[in-house]
């Protein structure tokens, strides 16, 4: 039996809790950005991922992602199904100083938040029953293979692809799937006089963004699986990238519109955090500053691509996560330092990073479209136009986010 290090175990326990908190934080972030009449619909979509994906992870999900490799494509479902062989003894292949069950728990939190990220792209258009089927199938068919390809010893890992905390596995996969979903579902139906961009509560967005940033330290630093120098680098790089991205996004917005906006400051920080995620454990802190700045710029100007595609990505998930994760993953090829980790910037590293981004983005997009087509054929996918115009909360869930003297702040002004 490998020796369990109490300090490392305590650190991963904390990181696991931080990443778990990010899903409710995302619900607050998205819930504040949408209209009041759709707040609960998107928040329940976020929270329910904890239940659906959590069960999938126990009954085969973890084994498919991290089980013994089968042809470089998927893990063997048998060894860890139902948490069999997932116990206290460390697994030297993944984390030699912490109980293997902590790897299981930590990675579960990543699996949970990934489909939740997509929800901001299709606000008010996805029926809840169909959504439950969609995230279950998407997790099994898209997330688990992608996680195995890079983190579980699959074919991309064998090519030398690296992704410290999920820029490809999580952000690229979720971002491009979100874009495909928003494109397939089409533009939202809104009543006359209601503006498209009218956040229900910017203070709620700020709370969600702050909690996301706080949780992101566990998201990135925990990838070291030890309380060591690598974790410290990932922690510091996370802070620096988020900080500079906030300012760079604000600069571009101020330059274009003549003023800064609070929502822009918050979204800008998130783009930096998403961009540095794949590179957090491979680059020097000064490189993390560059990655945050480049990521914010790429995400900001990706709006022109989105307009050209004519996609109603409600909360611009593809811009922040798809473009951010993709950019950070590719920048590893330019900025990775062997002084931080075993990976160094090179033409080969750049090539395999680009290849991985293309494969995961294309695979996620195609499978997402197939799943949507199947659900659409069954007639259970789209919310009726009249409900879209009224808002989903009351018709579909029988509840309202606010009930202050029966005021509805989402009505036309």
Secondary structure, 3 states (H helix, E strand, C coil): CCCCCHHHHHHHHHHHHHHHHHHHHHHHHHHHHCCHHHHHHHHHHHHHHHHHHHHHHHHHHHHHHHCCEECCCEECCCCCHHHCCCCCCCECCCECCCCHHHHHHHHHHHHHHHHHHHHHHCCCCECHHHHHHHHHHHHHHHHHHHHHHHHCCCHHHHHCCCCCCCHHHHHHHHHHHHHHHHHHHCCCCCCCCCCCCCCCCHHHHHHHHHHHHHHHHHHHHHHHCCCCHHHHHHHHHHHHHHHHHHHHHHHHHHHHHCCCCHHHHHHHHHHHHHHHHCCCCCCCHHHHHHHHHHHHHHHHHHHHHHHHHCCCCCCCHHHHHHHHHHHHHHHHHHHCCCCCCCCCCCHHHHHHHHHHHHHHHHHHHHHHHHHHHHHHHCCCCECCHHHHHHCHHHHHHCCCCCCCCCCCCCCCC
